[in-house]
Amino acid sequence: MRSIAVDVLLFAGVALLLLCALGVLAMGSAFDRLHYASAAGWGAALIAVAILVRESLSLIADKALLSAAILVVCGPVLAHATARAGRIRERGAWNPEPPGRGSPEPAGREEETGS
Amino acid sequence: MNVWLIAALALLPALLACGLLCFLSAALTGLVAMELASAVSVVELMLFSEGTHRQPFVDLALVLAVMGFVGLLAFARLMEGERGP
């Protein structure tokens, strides 16, 4: 019974990680790819639980569980930091001012209002 | 060759895909691929440790999980460019 649980958890973890890699490879934009990359921590968690079920609380299982916990906790932080970097690179600022609220008008608009 | 090493072998194409994306795509996509590669590498080390019953490999996985997070966060902050806070 325990070996079946280990096999199922191991297969699920590997399948999830391969699915993440497939999604990152297949998606078009970096923001779409980010959704798949940030889910990879859960694949690691499934595999760590598989090790835990097989080994009980051994040194390898404890450290594998800790590594997976770090991946699960830090994944969303990394995803946010990456998305923030992408947005700043695209738009010039994290929260750019909309036109007409203190920021200078776009170049074409000034000529229209001037005439 | 046990099931853990077979699982580690099955995950290698994911690492190759990440490497391919890093080389061929734009910088932001490369960063996303590096995030996935970091997680997959941690899992590879965990599986290798369990498959060979060598405990030092899982230490490497733990260190890589922490250092990967710190390194990728630094990369993301650097990629914000000069306009970032």
N, CA and C atoms of all chains as a GROMACS GRO file, in nm:
protein
  600
    1MET      N    1   0.083  -0.122   0.000
    1MET     CA    2   0.000   0.000   0.000
    1MET      C    3   0.086   0.126   0.000
    2ARG      N    4   0.191   0.121   0.082
    2ARG     CA    5   0.278   0.238   0.091
    2ARG      C    6   0.353   0.260  -0.041
    3SER      N    7   0.394   0.149  -0.105
    3SER     CA    8   0.468   0.164  -0.231
    3SER      C    9   0.379   0.218  -0.342
    4ILE      N   10   0.250   0.184  -0.336
    4ILE     CA   11   0.157   0.239  -0.437
    4ILE      C   12   0.145   0.391  -0.418
    5ALA      N   13   0.132   0.432  -0.291
    5ALA     CA   14   0.122   0.576  -0.263
    5ALA      C   15   0.247   0.649  -0.310
    6VAL      N   16   0.364   0.587  -0.286
    6VAL     CA   17   0.490   0.648  -0.329
    6VAL      C   18   0.493   0.662  -0.481
    7ASP      N   19   0.453   0.556  -0.551
    7ASP     CA   20   0.455   0.560  -0.697
    7ASP      C   21   0.360   0.665  -0.752
    8VAL      N   22   0.240   0.671  -0.692
    8VAL     CA   23   0.142   0.770  -0.740
    8VAL      C   24   0.192   0.912  -0.717
    9LEU      N   25   0.246   0.938  -0.597
    9LEU     CA   26   0.297   1.072  -0.567
    9LEU      C   27   0.415   1.109  -0.657
   10LEU      N   28   0.502   1.012  -0.679
   10LEU     CA   29   0.619   1.036  -0.764
   10LEU      C   30   0.577   1.064  -0.908
   11PHE      N   31   0.484   0.984  -0.958
   11PHE     CA   32   0.436   1.004  -1.095
   11PHE      C   33   0.367   1.139  -1.108
   12ALA      N   34   0.284   1.174  -1.008
   12ALA     CA   35   0.213   1.301  -1.014
   12ALA      C   36   0.311   1.418  -1.012
   13GLY      N   37   0.414   1.409  -0.928
   13GLY     CA   38   0.513   1.518  -0.921
   13GLY      C   39   0.589   1.534  -1.051
   14VAL      N   40   0.635   1.423  -1.107
   14VAL     CA   41   0.711   1.431  -1.233
   14VAL      C   42   0.620   1.481  -1.346
   15ALA      N   43   0.495   1.430  -1.348
   15ALA     CA   44   0.402   1.475  -1.454
   15ALA      C   45   0.374   1.623  -1.442
   16LEU      N   46   0.358   1.672  -1.318
   16LEU     CA   47   0.332   1.816  -1.300
   16LEU      C   48   0.450   1.900  -1.346
   17LEU      N   49   0.571   1.855  -1.313
   17LEU     CA   50   0.690   1.930  -1.356
   17LEU      C   51   0.706   1.930  -1.508
   18LEU      N   52   0.678   1.814  -1.570
   18LEU     CA   53   0.687   1.808  -1.716
   18LEU      C   54   0.580   1.895  -1.782
   19LEU      N   55   0.463   1.899  -1.718
   19LEU     CA   56   0.355   1.985  -1.769
   19LEU      C   57   0.395   2.132  -1.759
   20CYS      N   58   0.459   2.167  -1.647
   20CYS     CA   59   0.509   2.305  -1.631
   20CYS      C   60   0.609   2.338  -1.741
   21ALA      N   61   0.701   2.245  -1.767
   21ALA     CA   62   0.801   2.271  -1.871
   21ALA      C   63   0.736   2.283  -2.007
   22LEU      N   64   0.635   2.200  -2.034
   22LEU     CA   65   0.564   2.207  -2.161
   22LEU      C   66   0.492   2.341  -2.174
   23GLY      N   67   0.429   2.384  -2.065
   23GLY     CA   68   0.360   2.514  -2.068
   23GLY      C   69   0.455   2.628  -2.091
   24VAL      N   70   0.570   2.626  -2.023
   24VAL     CA   71   0.669   2.733  -2.042
   24VAL      C   72   0.719   2.733  -2.185
   25LEU      N   73   0.734   2.615  -2.242
   25LEU     CA   74   0.784   2.605  -2.380
   25LEU      C   75   0.679   2.649  -2.482
   26ALA      N   76   0.552   2.621  -2.453
   26ALA     CA   77   0.449   2.640  -2.556
   26ALA      C   78   0.384   2.778  -2.553
   27MET      N   79   0.382   2.844  -2.438
   27MET     CA   80   0.310   2.970  -2.428
   27MET      C   81   0.380   3.080  -2.509
   28GLY      N   82   0.303   3.184  -2.539
   28GLY     CA   83   0.356   3.290  -2.625
   28GLY      C   84   0.436   3.396  -2.551
   29SER      N   85   0.374   3.460  -2.454
   29SER     CA   86   0.442   3.572  -2.387
   29SER      C   87   0.506   3.527  -2.256
   30ALA      N   88   0.596   3.609  -2.206
   30ALA     CA   89   0.666   3.575  -2.082
   30ALA      C   90   0.569   3.569  -1.964
   31PHE      N   91   0.466   3.653  -1.967
   31PHE     CA   92   0.369   3.654  -1.856
   31PHE      C   93   0.286   3.525  -1.855
   32ASP      N   94   0.255   3.474  -1.974
   32ASP     CA   95   0.184   3.346  -1.980
   32ASP      C   96   0.273   3.233  -1.930
   33ARG      N   97   0.400   3.238  -1.969
   33ARG     CA   98   0.494   3.134  -1.927
   33ARG      C   99   0.511   3.134  -1.775
   34LEU      N  100   0.500   3.253  -1.716
   34LEU     CA  101   0.523   3.269  -1.571
   34LEU      C  102   0.424   3.186  -1.489
   35HIS      N  103   0.300   3.175  -1.539
   35HIS     CA  104   0.200   3.096  -1.466
   35HIS      C  105   0.247   2.952  -1.448
   36TYR      N  106   0.305   2.897  -1.555
   36TYR     CA  107   0.348   2.757  -1.550
   36TYR      C  108   0.475   2.740  -1.466
   37ALA      N  109   0.566   2.838  -1.478
   37ALA     CA  110   0.692   2.826  -1.403
   37ALA      C  111   0.668   2.833  -1.253
   38SER      N  112   0.570   2.915  -1.211
   38SER     CA  113   0.550   2.932  -1.067
   38SER      C  114   0.478   2.812  -1.005
   39ALA      N  115   0.420   2.724  -1.087
   39ALA     CA  116   0.353   2.606  -1.031
   39ALA      C  117   0.450   2.492  -1.006
   40ALA      N  118   0.576   2.508  -1.046
   40ALA     CA  119   0.671   2.397  -1.036
   40ALA      C  120   0.700   2.357  -0.891
   41GLY      N  121   0.685   2.450  -0.798
   41GLY     CA  122   0.710   2.420  -0.657
   41GLY      C  123   0.621   2.308  -0.605
   42TRP      N  124   0.498   2.301  -0.658
   42TRP     CA  125   0.405   2.197  -0.611
   42TRP      C  126   0.446   2.059  -0.661
   43GLY      N  127   0.510   2.055  -0.778
   43GLY     CA  128   0.565   1.927  -0.824
   43GLY      C  129   0.674   1.879  -0.729
   44ALA      N  130   0.760   1.974  -0.688
   44ALA     CA  131   0.864   1.940  -0.591
   44ALA      C  132   0.802   1.893  -0.459
   45ALA      N  133   0.692   1.958  -0.420
   45ALA     CA  134   0.627   1.919  -0.294
   45ALA      C  135   0.572   1.776  -0.302
   46LEU      N  136   0.513   1.741  -0.416
   46LEU     CA  137   0.460   1.604  -0.432
   46LEU      C  138   0.573   1.501  -0.422
   47ILE      N  139   0.686   1.533  -0.487
   47ILE     CA  140   0.798   1.439  -0.483
   47ILE      C  141   0.858   1.430  -0.342
   48ALA      N  142   0.863   1.543  -0.272
   48ALA     CA  143   0.914   1.540  -0.135
   48ALA      C  144   0.822   1.458  -0.045
   49VAL      N  145   0.691   1.468  -0.067
   49VAL     CA  146   0.597   1.386   0.012
   49VAL      C  147   0.615   1.238  -0.022
   50ALA      N  148   0.643   1.209  -0.150
   50ALA     CA  149   0.670   1.070  -0.188
   50ALA      C  150   0.792   1.016  -0.113
   51ILE      N  151   0.896   1.098  -0.104
   51ILE     CA  152   1.017   1.056  -0.028
   51ILE      C  153   0.983   1.038   0.119
   52LEU      N  154   0.899   1.129   0.171
   52LEU     CA  155   0.860   1.121   0.312
   52LEU      C  156   0.780   0.993   0.341
   53VAL      N  157   0.690   0.959   0.250
   53VAL     CA  158   0.610   0.838   0.269
   53VAL      C  159   0.700   0.714   0.267
   54ARG      N  160   0.801   0.716   0.182
   54ARG     CA  161   0.888   0.599   0.171
   54ARG      C  162   0.985   0.588   0.288
   55GLU      N  163   1.043   0.703   0.328
   55GLU     CA  164   1.152   0.700   0.425
   55GLU      C  165   1.108   0.731   0.567
   56SER      N  166   0.982   0.774   0.587
   56SER     CA  167   0.937   0.835   0.713
   56SER      C  168   1.023   0.957   0.743
   57LEU      N  169   1.049   0.986   0.868
   57LEU     CA  170   1.122   1.111   0.898
   57LEU      C  171   1.272   1.087   0.903
   58SER      N  172   1.330   1.059   0.790
   58SER     CA  173   1.475   1.043   0.783
   58SER      C  174   1.538   1.178   0.749
   59LEU      N  175   1.671   1.181   0.744
   59LEU     CA  176   1.740   1.306   0.715
   59LEU      C  177   1.712   1.351   0.572
   60ILE      N  178   1.711   1.255   0.479
   60ILE     CA  179   1.685   1.289   0.338
   60ILE      C  180   1.543   1.342   0.323
   61ALA      N  181   1.446   1.277   0.386
   61ALA     CA  182   1.306   1.319   0.372
   61ALA      C  183   1.285   1.457   0.434
   62ASP      N  184   1.347   1.482   0.549
   62ASP     CA  185   1.331   1.613   0.614
   62ASP      C  186   1.384   1.724   0.526
   63LYS      N  187   1.503   1.703   0.472
   63LYS     CA  188   1.564   1.808   0.390
   63LYS      C  189   1.492   1.824   0.257
   64ALA      N  190   1.443   1.714   0.201
   64ALA     CA  191   1.365   1.724   0.078
   64ALA      C  192   1.237   1.802   0.102
   65LEU      N  193   1.174   1.777   0.216
   65LEU     CA  194   1.052   1.850   0.250
   65LEU      C  195   1.080   1.998   0.271
   66LEU      N  196   1.193   2.028   0.336
   66LEU     CA  197   1.231   2.168   0.358
   66LEU      C  198   1.260   2.238   0.224
   67SER      N  199   1.330   2.168   0.134
   67SER     CA  200   1.358   2.225   0.002
   67SER      C  201   1.228   2.254  -0.073
   68ALA      N  202   1.136   2.158  -0.068
   68ALA     CA  203   1.009   2.177  -0.138
   68ALA      C  204   0.930   2.292  -0.076
   69ALA      N  205   0.935   2.302   0.058
   69ALA     CA  206   0.863   2.413   0.124
   69ALA      C  207   0.921   2.547   0.081
   70ILE      N  208   1.054   2.554   0.069
   70ILE     CA  209   1.117   2.679   0.023
   70ILE      C  210   1.070   2.712  -0.119
   71LEU      N  211   1.064   2.610  -0.205
   71LEU     CA  212   1.020   2.635  -0.343
   71LEU      C  213   0.875   2.682  -0.347
   72VAL      N  214   0.790   2.619  -0.264
   72VAL     CA  215   0.647   2.655  -0.266
   72VAL      C  216   0.627   2.796  -0.212
   73VAL      N  217   0.700   2.831  -0.106
   73VAL     CA  218   0.682   2.964  -0.045
   73VAL      C  219   0.743   3.073  -0.132
   74CYS      N  220   0.861   3.044  -0.188
   74CYS     CA  221   0.934   3.148  -0.262
   74CYS      C  222   0.887   3.160  -0.407
   75GLY      N  223   0.813   3.060  -0.459
   75GLY     CA  224   0.768   3.065  -0.597
   75GLY      C  225   0.682   3.187  -0.630
   76PRO      N  226   0.578   3.214  -0.551
   76PRO     CA  227   0.497   3.333  -0.580
   76PRO      C  228   0.575   3.464  -0.566
   77VAL      N  229   0.670   3.469  -0.473
   77VAL     CA  230   0.752   3.591  -0.458
   77VAL      C  231   0.833   3.613  -0.586
   78LEU      N  232   0.893   3.506  -0.635
   78LEU     CA  233   0.973   3.516  -0.758
   78LEU      C  234   0.885   3.552  -0.877
   79ALA      N  235   0.766   3.492  -0.883
   79ALA     CA  236   0.676   3.521  -0.994
   79ALA      C  237   0.636   3.668  -0.993
   80HIS      N  238   0.610   3.720  -0.872
   80HIS     CA  239   0.573   3.862  -0.863
   80HIS      C  240   0.690   3.950  -0.904
   81ALA      N  241   0.810   3.917  -0.856
   81ALA     CA  242   0.928   3.999  -0.889
   81ALA      C  243   0.955   3.996  -1.039
   82THR      N  244   0.936   3.880  -1.102
   82THR     CA  245   0.959   3.870  -1.246
   82THR      C  246   0.853   3.948  -1.324
   83ALA      N  247   0.728   3.934  -1.282
   83ALA     CA  248   0.622   4.008  -1.351
   83ALA      C  249   0.642   4.159  -1.334
   84ARG      N  250   0.687   4.199  -1.216
   84ARG     CA  251   0.714   4.341  -1.192
   84ARG      C  252   0.826   4.389  -1.284
   85ALA      N  253   0.931   4.308  -1.296
   85ALA     CA  254   1.042   4.347  -1.384
   85ALA      C  255   0.994   4.359  -1.528
   86GLY      N  256   0.909   4.264  -1.570
   86GLY     CA  257   0.857   4.270  -1.707
   86GLY      C  258   0.772   4.392  -1.731
   87ARG      N  259   0.688   4.425  -1.633
   87ARG     CA  260   0.600   4.542  -1.650
   87ARG      C  261   0.680   4.671  -1.654
   88ILE      N  262   0.782   4.681  -1.566
   88ILE     CA  263   0.864   4.803  -1.565
   88ILE      C  264   0.942   4.815  -1.695
   89ARG      N  265   0.989   4.702  -1.747
   89ARG     CA  266   1.061   4.708  -1.876
   89ARG      C  267   0.968   4.747  -1.990
   90GLU      N  268   0.842   4.703  -1.981
   90GLU     CA  269   0.747   4.734  -2.088
   90GLU      C  270   0.697   4.877  -2.082
   91ARG      N  271   0.660   4.922  -1.963
   91ARG     CA  272   0.589   5.050  -1.950
   91ARG      C  273   0.673   5.162  -1.893
   92GLY      N  274   0.792   5.130  -1.846
   92GLY     CA  275   0.879   5.235  -1.794
   92GLY      C  276   0.867   5.256  -1.645
   93ALA      N  277   0.757   5.213  -1.584
   93ALA     CA  278   0.740   5.227  -1.439
   93ALA      C  279   0.641   5.121  -1.394
   94TRP      N  280   0.642   5.092  -1.264
   94TRP     CA  281   0.549   4.992  -1.210
   94TRP      C  282   0.405   5.041  -1.223
   95ASN      N  283   0.382   5.169  -1.191
   95ASN     CA  284   0.248   5.224  -1.198
   95ASN      C  285   0.254   5.357  -1.274
   96PRO      N  286   0.261   5.351  -1.407
   96PRO     CA  287   0.277   5.476  -1.482
   96PRO      C  288   0.153   5.564  -1.471
   97GLU      N  289   0.178   5.696  -1.464
   97GLU     CA  290   0.067   5.793  -1.454
   97GLU      C  291  -0.012   5.792  -1.584
   98PRO      N  292  -0.145   5.787  -1.576
   98PRO     CA  293  -0.222   5.798  -1.701
   98PRO      C  294  -0.208   5.938  -1.759
   99PRO      N  295  -0.219   5.956  -1.891
   99PRO     CA  296  -0.203   6.088  -1.950
   99PRO      C  297  -0.310   6.185  -1.900
  100GLY      N  298  -0.268   6.308  -1.872
  100GLY     CA  299  -0.362   6.409  -1.825
  100GLY      C  300  -0.363   6.425  -1.675
  101ARG      N  301  -0.283   6.345  -1.602
  101ARG     CA  302  -0.276   6.359  -1.455
  101ARG      C  303  -0.137   6.401  -1.415
  102GLY      N  304  -0.093   6.512  -1.465
  102GLY     CA  305   0.037   6.564  -1.424
  102GLY      C  306   0.150   6.522  -1.514
  103SER      N  307   0.129   6.417  -1.596
  103SER     CA  308   0.236   6.375  -1.684
  103SER      C  309   0.225   6.455  -1.815
  104PRO      N  310   0.337   6.472  -1.886
  104PRO     CA  311   0.332   6.548  -2.010
  104PRO      C  312   0.247   6.476  -2.114
  105GLU      N  313   0.182   6.555  -2.198
  105GLU     CA  314   0.096   6.501  -2.303
  105GLU      C  315   0.180   6.427  -2.406
  106PRO      N  316   0.124   6.328  -2.472
  106PRO     CA  317   0.196   6.265  -2.583
  106PRO      C  318   0.221   6.366  -2.695
  107ALA      N  319   0.321   6.340  -2.778
  107ALA     CA  320   0.369   6.438  -2.875
  107ALA      C  321   0.259   6.478  -2.974
  108GLY      N  322   0.182   6.385  -3.024
  108GLY     CA  323   0.081   6.415  -3.125
  108GLY      C  324  -0.036   6.495  -3.070
  109ARG      N  325  -0.066   6.478  -2.942
  109ARG     CA  326  -0.183   6.540  -2.880
  109ARG      C  327  -0.166   6.692  -2.867
  110GLU      N  328  -0.046   6.739  -2.844
  110GLU     CA  329  -0.022   6.883  -2.822
  110GLU      C  330  -0.057   6.964  -2.946
  111GLU      N  331  -0.024   6.908  -3.062
  111GLU     CA  332  -0.052   6.981  -3.187
  111GLU      C  333  -0.203   6.994  -3.208
  112GLU      N  334  -0.276   6.889  -3.170
  112GLU     CA  335  -0.421   6.895  -3.191
  112GLU      C  336  -0.485   7.003  -3.103
  113THR      N  337  -0.443   7.007  -2.975
  113THR     CA  338  -0.503   7.105  -2.885
  113THR      C  339  -0.456   7.246  -2.918
  114GLY      N  340  -0.336   7.261  -2.970
  114GLY     CA  341  -0.283   7.392  -3.002
  114GLY      C  342  -0.355   7.456  -3.119
  115SER      N  343  -0.400   7.381  -3.214
  115SER     CA  344  -0.469   7.439  -3.329
  115SER      C  345  -0.618   7.449  -3.296
  116MET      N  346   1.932   0.066  -1.137
  116MET     CA  347   1.839   0.170  -1.184
  116MET      C  348   1.703   0.153  -1.116
  117ASN      N  349   1.672   0.241  -1.020
  117ASN     CA  350   1.542   0.228  -0.953
  117ASN      C  351   1.446   0.337  -1.004
  118VAL      N  352   1.328   0.340  -0.942
  118VAL     CA  353   1.223   0.429  -0.993
  118VAL      C  354   1.260   0.577  -0.973
  119TRP      N  355   1.340   0.605  -0.869
  119TRP     CA  356   1.380   0.745  -0.842
  119TRP      C  357   1.475   0.796  -0.949
  120LEU      N  358   1.568   0.710  -0.989
  120LEU     CA  359   1.662   0.751  -1.094
  120LEU      C  360   1.592   0.760  -1.230
  121ILE      N  361   1.494   0.674  -1.252
  121ILE     CA  362   1.417   0.683  -1.377
  121ILE      C  363   1.338   0.815  -1.379
  122ALA      N  364   1.282   0.852  -1.263
  122ALA     CA  365   1.210   0.980  -1.256
  122ALA      C  366   1.305   1.097  -1.281
  123ALA      N  367   1.426   1.088  -1.225
  123ALA     CA  368   1.525   1.195  -1.249
  123ALA      C  369   1.561   1.203  -1.398
  124LEU      N  370   1.570   1.088  -1.461
  124LEU     CA  371   1.601   1.084  -1.604
  124LEU      C  372   1.485   1.142  -1.685
  125ALA      N  373   1.362   1.114  -1.640
  125ALA     CA  374   1.245   1.165  -1.713
  125ALA      C  375   1.235   1.317  -1.704
  126LEU      N  376   1.295   1.374  -1.601
  126LEU     CA  377   1.286   1.520  -1.585
  126LEU      C  378   1.393   1.595  -1.664
  127LEU      N  379   1.490   1.523  -1.717
  127LEU     CA  380   1.598   1.591  -1.790
  127LEU      C  381   1.549   1.671  -1.911
  128PRO      N  382   1.450   1.622  -1.990
  128PRO     CA  383   1.401   1.704  -2.100
  128PRO      C  384   1.348   1.840  -2.057
  129ALA      N  385   1.291   1.846  -1.935
  129ALA     CA  386   1.242   1.975  -1.885
  129ALA      C  387   1.359   2.072  -1.868
  130LEU      N  388   1.472   2.020  -1.816
  130LEU     CA  389   1.590   2.106  -1.800
  130LEU      C  390   1.644   2.150  -1.936
  131LEU      N  391   1.643   2.058  -2.032
  131LEU     CA  392   1.690   2.092  -2.166
  131LEU      C  393   1.602   2.199  -2.229
  132ALA      N  394   1.470   2.186  -2.209
  132ALA     CA  395   1.378   2.286  -2.264
  132ALA      C  396   1.406   2.423  -2.204
  133CYS      N  397   1.433   2.427  -2.073
  133CYS     CA  398   1.464   2.555  -2.007
  133CYS      C  399   1.594   2.614  -2.064
  134GLY      N  400   1.695   2.530  -2.083
  134GLY     CA  401   1.821   2.578  -2.140
  134GLY      C  402   1.802   2.633  -2.280
  135LEU      N  403   1.719   2.563  -2.358
  135LEU     CA  404   1.691   2.608  -2.495
  135LEU      C  405   1.624   2.745  -2.493
  136LEU      N  406   1.526   2.762  -2.402
  136LEU     CA  407   1.456   2.891  -2.394
  136LEU      C  408   1.551   3.002  -2.351
  137CYS      N  409   1.641   2.971  -2.257
  137CYS     CA  410   1.736   3.073  -2.209
  137CYS      C  411   1.823   3.122  -2.324
  138PHE      N  412   1.864   3.029  -2.411
  138PHE     CA  413   1.954   3.068  -2.520
  138PHE      C  414   1.880   3.141  -2.631
  139LEU      N  415   1.757   3.101  -2.660
  139LEU     CA  416   1.691   3.146  -2.782
  139LEU      C  417   1.591   3.260  -2.762
  140SER      N  418   1.547   3.285  -2.639
  140SER     CA  419   1.438   3.380  -2.620
  140SER      C  420   1.488   3.512  -2.564
  141ALA      N  421   1.392   3.603  -2.543
  141ALA     CA  422   1.424   3.734  -2.486
  141ALA      C  423   1.463   3.719  -2.339
  142ALA      N  424   1.512   3.830  -2.283
  142ALA     CA  425   1.567   3.824  -2.147
  142ALA      C  426   1.462   3.784  -2.044
  143LEU      N  427   1.342   3.840  -2.054
  143LEU     CA  428   1.239   3.810  -1.953
  143LEU      C  429   1.196   3.664  -1.961
  144THR      N  430   1.183   3.613  -2.083
  144THR     CA  431   1.149   3.471  -2.099
  144THR      C  432   1.262   3.383  -2.046
  145GLY      N  433   1.385   3.426  -2.066
  145GLY     CA  434   1.499   3.353  -2.012
  145GLY      C  435   1.495   3.346  -1.861
  146LEU      N  436   1.452   3.457  -1.799
  146LEU     CA  437   1.442   3.459  -1.652
  146LEU      C  438   1.334   3.361  -1.604
  147VAL      N  439   1.222   3.357  -1.675
  147VAL     CA  440   1.115   3.263  -1.640
  147VAL      C  441   1.166   3.119  -1.654
  148ALA      N  442   1.239   3.094  -1.763
  148ALA     CA  443   1.293   2.959  -1.785
  148ALA      C  444   1.394   2.924  -1.676
  149MET      N  445   1.470   3.023  -1.630
  149MET     CA  446   1.565   2.996  -1.522
  149MET      C  447   1.494   2.961  -1.391
  150GLU      N  448   1.380   3.026  -1.366
  150GLU     CA  449   1.302   2.993  -1.246
  150GLU      C  450   1.259   2.846  -1.249
  151LEU      N  451   1.208   2.805  -1.365
  151LEU     CA  452   1.165   2.665  -1.376
  151LEU      C  453   1.286   2.572  -1.367
  152ALA      N  454   1.397   2.611  -1.429
  152ALA     CA  455   1.516   2.526  -1.425
  152ALA      C  456   1.567   2.510  -1.282
  153SER      N  457   1.556   2.616  -1.203
  153SER     CA  458   1.601   2.609  -1.063
  153SER      C  459   1.517   2.506  -0.986
  154ALA      N  460   1.383   2.513  -1.005
  154ALA     CA  461   1.296   2.418  -0.934
  154ALA      C  462   1.322   2.275  -0.981
  155VAL      N  463   1.340   2.258  -1.112
  155VAL     CA  464   1.362   2.123  -1.165
  155VAL      C  465   1.497   2.068  -1.117
  156SER      N  466   1.598   2.155  -1.107
  156SER     CA  467   1.729   2.110  -1.059
  156SER      C  468   1.722   2.064  -0.914
  157VAL      N  469   1.646   2.137  -0.834
  157VAL     CA  470   1.629   2.097  -0.693
  157VAL      C  471   1.565   1.958  -0.687
  158VAL      N  472   1.462   1.937  -0.768
  158VAL     CA  473   1.394   1.807  -0.769
  158VAL      C  474   1.488   1.697  -0.819
  159GLU      N  475   1.567   1.730  -0.921
  159GLU     CA  476   1.664   1.631  -0.973
  159GLU      C  477   1.759   1.586  -0.862
  160LEU      N  478   1.808   1.681  -0.785
  160LEU     CA  479   1.901   1.646  -0.677
  160LEU      C  480   1.832   1.564  -0.568
  161MET      N  481   1.706   1.601  -0.538
  161MET     CA  482   1.630   1.524  -0.439
  161MET      C  483   1.613   1.379  -0.485
  162LEU      N  484   1.576   1.364  -0.614
  162LEU     CA  485   1.554   1.230  -0.668
  162LEU      C  486   1.685   1.150  -0.673
  163PHE      N  487   1.793   1.218  -0.709
  163PHE     CA  488   1.922   1.150  -0.715
  163PHE      C  489   1.967   1.106  -0.576
  164SER      N  490   1.942   1.192  -0.478
  164SER     CA  491   1.978   1.158  -0.340
  164SER      C  492   1.900   1.036  -0.292
  165GLU      N  493   1.770   1.036  -0.322
  165GLU     CA  494   1.687   0.923  -0.278
  165GLU      C  495   1.722   0.796  -0.356
  166GLY      N  496   1.752   0.814  -0.486
  166GLY     CA  497   1.782   0.698  -0.570
  166GLY      C  498   1.912   0.631  -0.535
  167THR      N  499   2.010   0.710  -0.492
  167THR     CA  500   2.140   0.652  -0.459
  167THR      C  501   2.164   0.638  -0.308
  168HIS      N  502   2.069   0.688  -0.228
  168HIS     CA  503   2.080   0.688  -0.081
  168HIS      C  504   2.206   0.760  -0.035
  169ARG      N  505   2.236   0.871  -0.101
  169ARG     CA  506   2.349   0.954  -0.057
  169ARG      C  507   2.293   1.087  -0.008
  170GLN      N  508   2.312   1.109   0.119
  170GLN     CA  509   2.252   1.224   0.183
  170GLN      C  510   2.310   1.359   0.138
  171PRO      N  511   2.440   1.370   0.100
  171PRO     CA  512   2.492   1.502   0.059
  171PRO      C  513   2.420   1.564  -0.059
  172PHE      N  514   2.361   1.483  -0.147
  172PHE     CA  515   2.292   1.542  -0.261
  172PHE      C  516   2.168   1.620  -0.219
  173VAL      N  517   2.102   1.575  -0.113
  173VAL     CA  518   1.984   1.649  -0.069
  173VAL      C  519   2.027   1.779   0.003
  174ASP      N  520   2.148   1.780   0.060
  174ASP     CA  521   2.202   1.906   0.111
  174ASP      C  522   2.222   2.006  -0.003
  175LEU      N  523   2.273   1.954  -0.116
  175LEU     CA  524   2.290   2.040  -0.233
  175LEU      C  525   2.155   2.095  -0.280
  176ALA      N  526   2.052   2.010  -0.277
  176ALA     CA  527   1.919   2.054  -0.318
  176ALA      C  528   1.869   2.167  -0.228
  177LEU      N  529   1.892   2.151  -0.099
  177LEU     CA  530   1.848   2.254  -0.004
  177LEU      C  531   1.921   2.386  -0.028
  178VAL      N  532   2.052   2.378  -0.047
  178VAL     CA  533   2.130   2.500  -0.073
  178VAL      C  534   2.088   2.563  -0.205
  179LEU      N  535   2.064   2.479  -0.306
  179LEU     CA  536   2.023   2.532  -0.436
  179LEU      C  537   1.886   2.599  -0.428
  180ALA      N  538   1.796   2.544  -0.347
  180ALA     CA  539   1.663   2.605  -0.334
  180ALA      C  540   1.676   2.746  -0.277
  181VAL      N  541   1.761   2.763  -0.176
  181VAL     CA  542   1.778   2.896  -0.114
  181VAL      C  543   1.853   2.990  -0.207
  182MET      N  544   1.967   2.942  -0.259
  182MET     CA  545   2.050   3.029  -0.342
  182MET      C  546   1.983   3.062  -0.476
  183GLY      N  547   1.905   2.967  -0.528
  183GLY     CA  548   1.832   2.994  -0.652
  183GLY      C  549   1.732   3.106  -0.632
  184PHE      N  550   1.663   3.103  -0.517
  184PHE     CA  551   1.566   3.210  -0.488
  184PHE      C  552   1.636   3.345  -0.481
  185VAL      N  553   1.745   3.350  -0.406
  185VAL     CA  554   1.816   3.477  -0.390
  185VAL      C  555   1.871   3.527  -0.524
  186GLY      N  556   1.932   3.435  -0.599
  186GLY     CA  557   1.991   3.474  -0.728
  186GLY      C  558   1.887   3.521  -0.827
  187LEU      N  559   1.775   3.449  -0.834
  187LEU     CA  560   1.672   3.488  -0.931
  187LEU      C  561   1.605   3.618  -0.891
  188LEU      N  562   1.593   3.639  -0.760
  188LEU     CA  563   1.537   3.767  -0.714
  188LEU      C  564   1.630   3.882  -0.754
  189ALA      N  565   1.760   3.860  -0.740
  189ALA     CA  566   1.857   3.963  -0.779
  189ALA      C  567   1.850   3.988  -0.930
  190PHE      N  568   1.836   3.879  -1.008
  190PHE     CA  569   1.822   3.894  -1.153
  190PHE      C  570   1.699   3.977  -1.187
  191ALA      N  571   1.588   3.944  -1.120
  191ALA     CA  572   1.463   4.016  -1.150
  191ALA      C  573   1.476   4.165  -1.117
  192ARG      N  574   1.542   4.194  -1.004
  192ARG     CA  575   1.559   4.336  -0.967
  192ARG      C  576   1.650   4.406  -1.066
  193LEU      N  577   1.754   4.338  -1.112
  193LEU     CA  578   1.845   4.399  -1.209
  193LEU      C  579   1.774   4.422  -1.342
  194MET      N  580   1.682   4.333  -1.378
  194MET     CA  581   1.614   4.346  -1.507
  194MET      C  582   1.512   4.457  -1.507
  195GLU      N  583   1.478   4.507  -1.389
  195GLU     CA  584   1.387   4.622  -1.387
  195GLU      C  585   1.452   4.744  -1.451
  196GLY      N  586   1.584   4.742  -1.459
  196GLY     CA  587   1.655   4.850  -1.526
  196GLY      C  588   1.675   4.969  -1.436
  197GLU      N  589   1.717   5.078  -1.494
  197GLU     CA  590   1.749   5.197  -1.415
  197GLU      C  591   1.625   5.268  -1.365
  198ARG      N  592   1.509   5.236  -1.421
  198ARG     CA  593   1.388   5.308  -1.381
  198ARG      C  594   1.326   5.250  -1.255
  199GLY      N  595   1.369   5.130  -1.214
  199GLY     CA  596   1.311   5.067  -1.097
  199GLY      C  597   1.346   5.141  -0.970
  200PRO      N  598   1.268   5.121  -0.861
  200PRO     CA  599   1.296   5.189  -0.734
  200PRO      C  600   1.420   5.135  -0.668
   0.00000   0.00000   0.00000
